[in-house]
Amino acid sequence: MGFDIDNYLTGLAKNNVILHYKGNVDSEVINHILDTVEDKMVQVNEQAKLRKKVYNVLVESLQNLYHHVDKVPDDFEDQTSEKFGLLIVEKVDNGYKIITGNFVHADNIEKLEEKIKRINRSSHEEIKELYKFILNHQRISAKGGGGLGLVDIARKTGNKLDYTFKKYNDKYFFFYLNILVDEREQV
Amino acid sequence: MEPIIIEGTPKTPTVKFDATEGVFEIKGRSIPENSVEFYKPLVDWLDSYKETPLPKTVVNIRLEYFNTSSSKCILDVFKKLEAIHKAKNEVEVNWYYEEDDEDMLEAGEDYESIIRVPFKMIEIVE
């Protein structure tokens, strides 16, 4: 059985997919996706508070892909995308689901997973403190990321980071991040 | 000092830094992929301004969105203001947030807790 990114996604995203993108994540693509999703939320008169949260989380998700994706495996179908990523935005009952996917080299998994686990075992108050600590103490990396993207996503949504690593081969995994942005009152 | 006047774009804010008035403004959206490139000239400008600042400097931050990469650069801007304040000049930051935008209010409070400059949180009621 081969590896199929989309098959896995069909299981994750159910009905109201408002955007589905797979390919190179450059600045232009990010602009286009942000405009499209913002327009769609305005069209359906989504309340400002939720709309802003979704927009913020979408910015961070896309820029996480932009700054951090590893290069694709040599035998992957798309060799032209320098920063290959995948994004699905889906309307769900109380909000929106944002699913991202990207290749992670096996060597980088442990560090990423440790970061997510640390966030997931923190309370909302601890996440706020973690955010402030990183903001004040960590410099912007060579890749251009601030190391705050995932912390910010967890803080703004108030939800745990739901994620999976699917094995592609011995060297590569495909990392899915499944983010729920909903209207639930935060604690 | 030449003022800095930058028109806003969908990803970068409108900026007005005028040393003759002592009123500085950053307004709009700040979500560029490379925020250092955008903010470095502002931080450098403040570095020069802090040599001979006006007795009172007012800074208006009126952002609709900003990304985490900008958040570090905005902190660098505030650190320059903190240095001006520390040298016994009056500095005031007005942090604007839209009605119900608790995330933006909290972001302002984050800075207020890190930077030793008086902040005023101002809710924009439509």
Contacts between the chains, C-beta under 8 A, distances in Angstrom:
chain1	res1	chain2	res2	distance
A	27	B	33	5.5
A	30	B	33	7.1
A	31	B	10	6.8
A	31	B	11	7.1
A	34	B	31	7.9
A	35	B	10	7.7
A	48	B	98	7.4
A	48	B	100	6.8
A	48	B	101	7.8
A	49	B	100	5.3
A	49	B	101	7.2
A	52	B	65	7.2
A	52	B	101	6.3
A	52	B	103	7.1
A	53	B	103	6.9
A	55	B	65	6.3
A	56	B	65	6.2
A	56	B	67	7.9
A	56	B	103	6.9
A	59	B	31	5.1
A	59	B	65	6.9
A	59	B	67	5.1
A	60	B	67	6.5
A	60	B	68	6.2
A	63	B	31	7.9
A	63	B	33	6.0
A	63	B	67	6.1
A	63	B	68	7.9
A	63	B	69	6.8
A	66	B	33	5.6
A	67	B	33	7.5
A	128	B	106	7.5
A	128	B	110	7.8
A	131	B	110	7.1
A	132	B	110	5.4
A	132	B	113	6.9
A	132	B	114	6.6
A	135	B	71	5.9
A	135	B	72	6.4
A	135	B	75	6.1
A	135	B	110	6.8
A	135	B	114	7.3
A	136	B	75	7.0
A	136	B	114	5.4
A	138	B	72	8.0
A	139	B	72	7.8
A	140	B	35	7.8
A	140	B	36	6.0
A	140	B	69	6.7
A	140	B	72	5.7
A	144	B	33	6.7
A	144	B	34	5.8
A	144	B	36	7.5
A	144	B	69	6.8
A	145	B	69	6.9
A	146	B	68	4.8
A	146	B	69	4.8
A	146	B	71	6.9
A	146	B	72	5.0
A	148	B	68	3.7
A	148	B	69	7.9
A	148	B	71	6.7
A	148	B	72	7.7
A	149	B	68	5.5
A	151	B	68	7.9
A	152	B	68	4.9
A	156	B	103	5.8
